[in-house]
Amino acid sequence: MNFYVSLLRSGVPAVAGWLVAVALRHGLDLDVTAVTGILTPVATFAYYGVFRFAEENLSPWFGWLLGYARPPQYESAMLTSPNS
């Protein structure tokens, strides 16, 4: 389940960033390289940052805007040295 949650919470902001970049492209005179190379990652980062902050500080409900209402929980593994 954590694998699915982590993929979903990465994919939804990527799609949202792409949609924002495409929408901005229709309102701005930009070439395709600018949209895909600059605006998409910036919009993705901003989208994830805003809703992750809102999820932590305002309400867990904002997690749904990242694709799933809670961050994945990973088990902490004990690290061992190769010499032990």
N, CA, C and O atoms as a GROMACS GRO file, in nm:
protein
  336
    1MET      N    1   0.082  -0.120   0.000
    1MET     CA    2   0.000   0.000   0.000
    1MET      C    3   0.087   0.126   0.000
    1MET      O    4   0.053   0.224  -0.067
    2ASN      N    5   0.199   0.126   0.075
    2ASN     CA    6   0.285   0.244   0.078
    2ASN      C    7   0.343   0.276  -0.059
    2ASN      O    8   0.359   0.393  -0.094
    3PHE      N    9   0.374   0.173  -0.136
    3PHE     CA   10   0.427   0.194  -0.270
    3PHE      C   11   0.324   0.266  -0.356
    3PHE      O   12   0.358   0.362  -0.426
    4TYR      N   13   0.201   0.221  -0.352
    4TYR     CA   14   0.092   0.284  -0.427
    4TYR      C   15   0.073   0.429  -0.382
    4TYR      O   16   0.059   0.518  -0.466
    5VAL      N   17   0.072   0.452  -0.252
    5VAL     CA   18   0.052   0.586  -0.198
    5VAL      C   19   0.166   0.678  -0.243
    5VAL      O   20   0.141   0.792  -0.283
    6SER      N   21   0.289   0.630  -0.237
    6SER     CA   22   0.402   0.714  -0.275
    6SER      C   23   0.396   0.747  -0.424
    6SER      O   24   0.428   0.860  -0.463
    7LEU      N   25   0.357   0.652  -0.508
    7LEU     CA   26   0.344   0.679  -0.652
    7LEU      C   27   0.233   0.780  -0.678
    7LEU      O   28   0.249   0.872  -0.759
    8LEU      N   29   0.121   0.762  -0.611
    8LEU     CA   30   0.008   0.851  -0.629
    8LEU      C   31   0.043   0.993  -0.586
    8LEU      O   32   0.010   1.090  -0.655
    9ARG      N   33   0.111   1.006  -0.472
    9ARG     CA   34   0.145   1.137  -0.420
    9ARG      C   35   0.257   1.203  -0.499
    9ARG      O   36   0.282   1.322  -0.482
   10SER      N   37   0.326   1.129  -0.583
   10SER     CA   38   0.423   1.188  -0.674
   10SER      C   39   0.360   1.220  -0.809
   10SER      O   40   0.391   1.322  -0.871
   11GLY      N   41   0.272   1.133  -0.854
   11GLY     CA   42   0.210   1.148  -0.985
   11GLY      C   43   0.110   1.261  -0.993
   11GLY      O   44   0.105   1.333  -1.093
   12VAL      N   45   0.028   1.278  -0.890
   12VAL     CA   46  -0.075   1.382  -0.893
   12VAL      C   47  -0.012   1.521  -0.904
   12VAL      O   48  -0.057   1.600  -0.988
   13PRO      N   49   0.090   1.556  -0.824
   13PRO     CA   50   0.152   1.687  -0.844
   13PRO      C   51   0.218   1.702  -0.982
   13PRO      O   52   0.220   1.812  -1.037
   14ALA      N   53   0.271   1.594  -1.037
   14ALA     CA   54   0.331   1.600  -1.170
   14ALA      C   55   0.225   1.634  -1.275
   14ALA      O   56   0.249   1.718  -1.362
   15VAL      N   57   0.111   1.571  -1.266
   15VAL     CA   58   0.002   1.599  -1.359
   15VAL      C   59  -0.050   1.742  -1.338
   15VAL      O   60  -0.076   1.814  -1.434
   16ALA      N   61  -0.064   1.782  -1.212
   16ALA     CA   62  -0.110   1.918  -1.183
   16ALA      C   63  -0.011   2.021  -1.236
   16ALA      O   64  -0.052   2.123  -1.291
   17GLY      N   65   0.118   1.995  -1.220
   17GLY     CA   66   0.219   2.087  -1.272
   17GLY      C   67   0.212   2.098  -1.423
   17GLY      O   68   0.225   2.206  -1.479
   18TRP      N   69   0.193   1.985  -1.488
   18TRP     CA   70   0.180   1.985  -1.633
   18TRP      C   71   0.057   2.065  -1.676
   18TRP      O   72   0.065   2.145  -1.770
   19LEU      N   73  -0.056   2.044  -1.608
   19LEU     CA   74  -0.178   2.117  -1.642
   19LEU      C   75  -0.161   2.268  -1.622
   19LEU      O   76  -0.207   2.347  -1.704
   20VAL      N   77  -0.096   2.306  -1.513
   20VAL     CA   78  -0.071   2.449  -1.489
   20VAL      C   79   0.018   2.506  -1.598
   20VAL      O   80  -0.008   2.615  -1.649
   21ALA      N   81   0.122   2.432  -1.634
   21ALA     CA   82   0.213   2.479  -1.738
   21ALA      C   83   0.142   2.492  -1.873
   21ALA      O   84   0.163   2.590  -1.945
   22VAL      N   85   0.058   2.396  -1.906
   22VAL     CA   86  -0.017   2.404  -2.032
   22VAL      C   87  -0.113   2.522  -2.028
   22VAL      O   88  -0.126   2.595  -2.127
   23ALA      N   89  -0.180   2.542  -1.915
   23ALA     CA   90  -0.272   2.656  -1.904
   23ALA      C   91  -0.197   2.788  -1.916
   23ALA      O   92  -0.245   2.880  -1.981
   24LEU      N   93  -0.080   2.797  -1.854
   24LEU     CA   94  -0.001   2.920  -1.864
   24LEU      C   95   0.047   2.944  -2.007
   24LEU      O   96   0.054   3.057  -2.054
   25ARG      N   97   0.078   2.836  -2.076
   25ARG     CA   98   0.127   2.849  -2.213
   25ARG      C   99   0.021   2.912  -2.304
   25ARG      O  100   0.053   2.986  -2.397
   26HIS      N  101  -0.104   2.880  -2.276
   26HIS     CA  102  -0.210   2.936  -2.360
   26HIS      C  103  -0.235   3.084  -2.331
   26HIS      O  104  -0.294   3.154  -2.412
   27GLY      N  105  -0.188   3.131  -2.216
   27GLY     CA  106  -0.204   3.272  -2.183
   27GLY      C  107  -0.077   3.352  -2.206
   27GLY      O  108  -0.081   3.475  -2.205
   28LEU      N  109   0.036   3.283  -2.228
   28LEU     CA  110   0.163   3.351  -2.248
   28LEU      C  111   0.221   3.312  -2.383
   28LEU      O  112   0.189   3.207  -2.438
   29ASP      N  113   0.304   3.397  -2.436
   29ASP     CA  114   0.368   3.367  -2.563
   29ASP      C  115   0.501   3.296  -2.536
   29ASP      O  116   0.607   3.358  -2.538
   30LEU      N  117   0.494   3.164  -2.510
   30LEU     CA  118   0.612   3.083  -2.478
   30LEU      C  119   0.625   2.970  -2.579
   30LEU      O  120   0.526   2.923  -2.635
   31ASP      N  121   0.747   2.928  -2.600
   31ASP     CA  122   0.766   2.810  -2.684
   31ASP      C  123   0.751   2.684  -2.600
   31ASP      O  124   0.751   2.690  -2.478
   32VAL      N  125   0.739   2.571  -2.665
   32VAL     CA  126   0.715   2.444  -2.597
   32VAL      C  127   0.831   2.408  -2.505
   32VAL      O  128   0.808   2.351  -2.398
   33THR      N  129   0.953   2.440  -2.542
   33THR     CA  130   1.068   2.408  -2.460
   33THR      C  131   1.061   2.479  -2.326
   33THR      O  132   1.095   2.420  -2.223
   34ALA      N  133   1.018   2.603  -2.325
   34ALA     CA  134   1.006   2.676  -2.199
   34ALA      C  135   0.903   2.612  -2.108
   34ALA      O  136   0.922   2.604  -1.987
   35VAL      N  137   0.794   2.568  -2.166
   35VAL     CA  138   0.687   2.506  -2.086
   35VAL      C  139   0.734   2.375  -2.026
   35VAL      O  140   0.722   2.354  -1.906
   36THR      N  141   0.787   2.288  -2.109
   36THR     CA  142   0.824   2.155  -2.059
   36THR      C  143   0.952   2.159  -1.977
   36THR      O  144   0.966   2.081  -1.882
   37GLY      N  145   1.045   2.246  -2.012
   37GLY     CA  146   1.173   2.247  -1.944
   37GLY      C  147   1.177   2.329  -1.818
   37GLY      O  148   1.256   2.300  -1.728
   38ILE      N  149   1.094   2.431  -1.809
   38ILE     CA  150   1.102   2.521  -1.693
   38ILE      C  151   0.972   2.526  -1.614
   38ILE      O  152   0.972   2.502  -1.494
   39LEU      N  153   0.861   2.556  -1.680
   39LEU     CA  154   0.736   2.576  -1.609
   39LEU      C  155   0.680   2.449  -1.545
   39LEU      O  156   0.627   2.455  -1.434
   40THR      N  157   0.691   2.335  -1.611
   40THR     CA  158   0.634   2.212  -1.555
   40THR      C  159   0.699   2.174  -1.423
   40THR      O  160   0.626   2.151  -1.326
   41PRO      N  161   0.832   2.165  -1.413
   41PRO     CA  162   0.889   2.130  -1.282
   41PRO      C  163   0.865   2.237  -1.176
   41PRO      O  164   0.846   2.204  -1.059
   42VAL      N  165   0.866   2.364  -1.215
   42VAL     CA  166   0.841   2.470  -1.117
   42VAL      C  167   0.698   2.461  -1.066
   42VAL      O  168   0.674   2.471  -0.945
   43ALA      N  169   0.603   2.444  -1.157
   43ALA     CA  170   0.463   2.432  -1.116
   43ALA      C  171   0.440   2.307  -1.031
   43ALA      O  172   0.364   2.311  -0.935
   44THR      N  173   0.506   2.196  -1.066
   44THR     CA  174   0.493   2.073  -0.989
   44THR      C  175   0.547   2.092  -0.848
   44THR      O  176   0.481   2.055  -0.751
   45PHE      N  177   0.664   2.150  -0.836
   45PHE     CA  178   0.725   2.175  -0.706
   45PHE      C  179   0.637   2.266  -0.622
   45PHE      O  180   0.616   2.240  -0.503
   46ALA      N  181   0.586   2.373  -0.682
   46ALA     CA  182   0.501   2.467  -0.609
   46ALA      C  183   0.371   2.400  -0.564
   46ALA      O  184   0.329   2.418  -0.450
   47TYR      N  185   0.309   2.324  -0.653
   47TYR     CA  186   0.184   2.254  -0.619
   47TYR      C  187   0.206   2.161  -0.501
   47TYR      O  188   0.131   2.164  -0.404
   48TYR      N  189   0.310   2.077  -0.509
   48TYR     CA  190   0.337   1.983  -0.401
   48TYR      C  191   0.369   2.057  -0.272
   48TYR      O  192   0.319   2.020  -0.165
   49GLY      N  193   0.450   2.160  -0.280
   49GLY     CA  194   0.489   2.235  -0.161
   49GLY      C  195   0.371   2.300  -0.091
   49GLY      O  196   0.358   2.293   0.031
   50VAL      N  197   0.284   2.363  -0.168
   50VAL     CA  198   0.168   2.432  -0.110
   50VAL      C  199   0.076   2.332  -0.040
   50VAL      O  200   0.035   2.355   0.073
   51PHE      N  201   0.042   2.223  -0.108
   51PHE     CA  202  -0.054   2.132  -0.049
   51PHE      C  203   0.007   2.042   0.058
   51PHE      O  204  -0.064   1.996   0.147
   52ARG      N  205   0.136   2.016   0.052
   52ARG     CA  206   0.202   1.941   0.160
   52ARG      C  207   0.208   2.027   0.285
   52ARG      O  208   0.185   1.977   0.395
   53PHE      N  209   0.239   2.157   0.268
   53PHE     CA  210   0.238   2.250   0.381
   53PHE      C  211   0.098   2.261   0.441
   53PHE      O  212   0.082   2.257   0.563
   54ALA      N  213  -0.002   2.274   0.355
   54ALA     CA  214  -0.140   2.284   0.403
   54ALA      C  215  -0.183   2.157   0.475
   54ALA      O  216  -0.254   2.162   0.575
   55GLU      N  217  -0.139   2.042   0.425
   55GLU     CA  218  -0.173   1.914   0.488
   55GLU      C  219  -0.114   1.906   0.629
   55GLU      O  220  -0.179   1.859   0.722
   56GLU      N  221   0.010   1.951   0.644
   56GLU     CA  222   0.077   1.945   0.774
   56GLU      C  223   0.026   2.050   0.872
   56GLU      O  224   0.014   2.023   0.991
   57ASN      N  225  -0.004   2.171   0.822
   57ASN     CA  226  -0.031   2.283   0.911
   57ASN      C  227  -0.176   2.327   0.921
   57ASN      O  228  -0.214   2.393   1.017
   58LEU      N  229  -0.258   2.291   0.823
   58LEU     CA  230  -0.397   2.335   0.826
   58LEU      C  231  -0.494   2.220   0.850
   58LEU      O  232  -0.568   2.220   0.948
   59SER      N  233  -0.491   2.122   0.761
   59SER     CA  234  -0.583   2.010   0.773
   59SER      C  235  -0.532   1.892   0.692
   59SER      O  236  -0.483   1.910   0.581
   60PRO      N  237  -0.542   1.770   0.746
   60PRO     CA  238  -0.503   1.653   0.669
   60PRO      C  239  -0.585   1.636   0.540
   60PRO      O  240  -0.544   1.564   0.449
   61TRP      N  241  -0.699   1.702   0.534
   61TRP     CA  242  -0.784   1.693   0.414
   61TRP      C  243  -0.709   1.736   0.288
   61TRP      O  244  -0.736   1.684   0.180
   62PHE      N  245  -0.616   1.830   0.300
   62PHE     CA  246  -0.542   1.879   0.184
   62PHE      C  247  -0.458   1.770   0.119
   62PHE      O  248  -0.417   1.786   0.004
   63GLY      N  249  -0.433   1.660   0.188
   63GLY     CA  250  -0.361   1.548   0.131
   63GLY      C  251  -0.433   1.489   0.011
   63GLY      O  252  -0.369   1.433  -0.078
   64TRP      N  253  -0.563   1.501   0.007
   64TRP     CA  254  -0.638   1.448  -0.108
   64TRP      C  255  -0.600   1.519  -0.237
   64TRP      O  256  -0.610   1.462  -0.346
   65LEU      N  257  -0.555   1.641  -0.226
   65LEU     CA  258  -0.513   1.715  -0.345
   65LEU      C  259  -0.376   1.669  -0.394
   65LEU      O  260  -0.328   1.714  -0.498
   66LEU      N  261  -0.313   1.581  -0.318
   66LEU     CA  262  -0.189   1.517  -0.360
   66LEU      C  263  -0.215   1.375  -0.406
   66LEU      O  264  -0.122   1.304  -0.444
   67GLY      N  265  -0.340   1.333  -0.402
   67GLY     CA  266  -0.376   1.201  -0.451
   67GLY      C  267  -0.416   1.103  -0.342
   67GLY      O  268  -0.484   1.004  -0.370
   68TYR      N  269  -0.377   1.130  -0.217
   68TYR     CA  270  -0.410   1.040  -0.106
   68TYR      C  271  -0.402   1.122   0.021
   68TYR      O  272  -0.314   1.208   0.033
   69ALA      N  273  -0.491   1.099   0.115
   69ALA     CA  274  -0.504   1.187   0.230
   69ALA      C  275  -0.399   1.169   0.339
   69ALA      O  276  -0.405   1.238   0.440
   70ARG      N  277  -0.306   1.080   0.321
   70ARG     CA  278  -0.200   1.069   0.422
   70ARG      C  279  -0.070   1.030   0.354
   70ARG      O  280  -0.070   0.953   0.257
   71PRO      N  281   0.041   1.082   0.405
   71PRO     CA  282   0.170   1.044   0.347
   71PRO      C  283   0.199   0.897   0.373
   71PRO      O  284   0.151   0.842   0.471
   72PRO      N  285   0.276   0.833   0.288
   72PRO     CA  286   0.311   0.693   0.312
   72PRO      C  287   0.394   0.681   0.439
   72PRO      O  288   0.476   0.768   0.470
   73GLN      N  289   0.372   0.574   0.512
   73GLN     CA  290   0.448   0.547   0.635
   73GLN      C  291   0.546   0.435   0.606
   73GLN      O  292   0.506   0.324   0.569
   74TYR      N  293   0.672   0.463   0.624
   74TYR     CA  294   0.775   0.363   0.597
   74TYR      C  295   0.829   0.310   0.728
   74TYR      O  296   0.847   0.384   0.824
   75GLU      N  297   0.854   0.180   0.730
   75GLU     CA  298   0.914   0.122   0.847
   75GLU      C  299   1.059   0.163   0.851
   75GLU      O  300   1.128   0.162   0.749
   76SER      N  301   1.105   0.199   0.970
   76SER     CA  302   1.247   0.234   0.980
   76SER      C  303   1.327   0.106   0.995
   76SER      O  304   1.297   0.021   1.080
   77ALA      N  305   1.427   0.093   0.914
   77ALA     CA  306   1.511  -0.026   0.917
   77ALA      C  307   1.640   0.006   0.990
   77ALA      O  308   1.694   0.116   0.978
   78MET      N  309   1.686  -0.090   1.064
   78MET     CA  310   1.814  -0.074   1.134
   78MET      C  311   1.924  -0.090   1.031
   78MET      O  312   1.926  -0.189   0.957
   79LEU      N  313   2.014   0.003   1.025
   79LEU     CA  314   2.127  -0.008   0.935
   79LEU      C  315   2.240  -0.082   1.005
   79LEU      O  316   2.272  -0.053   1.120
   80THR      N  317   2.298  -0.175   0.938
   80THR     CA  318   2.411  -0.247   0.995
   80THR      C  319   2.532  -0.227   0.906
   80THR      O  320   2.521  -0.212   0.785
   81SER      N  321   2.646  -0.227   0.968
   81SER     CA  322   2.767  -0.211   0.891
   81SER      C  323   2.805  -0.344   0.827
   81SER      O  324   2.768  -0.448   0.880
   82PRO      N  325   2.876  -0.343   0.717
   82PRO     CA  326   2.913  -0.468   0.649
   82PRO      C  327   3.006  -0.556   0.735
   82PRO      O  328   3.018  -0.675   0.710
   83ASN      N  329   3.070  -0.497   0.835
   83ASN     CA  330   3.163  -0.572   0.919
   83ASN      C  331   3.096  -0.643   1.035
   83ASN      O  332   3.163  -0.716   1.108
   84SER      N  333   2.968  -0.624   1.055
   84SER     CA  334   2.906  -0.688   1.172
   84SER      C  335   2.846  -0.821   1.140
   84SER      O  336   2.790  -0.886   1.228
   0.00000   0.00000   0.00000
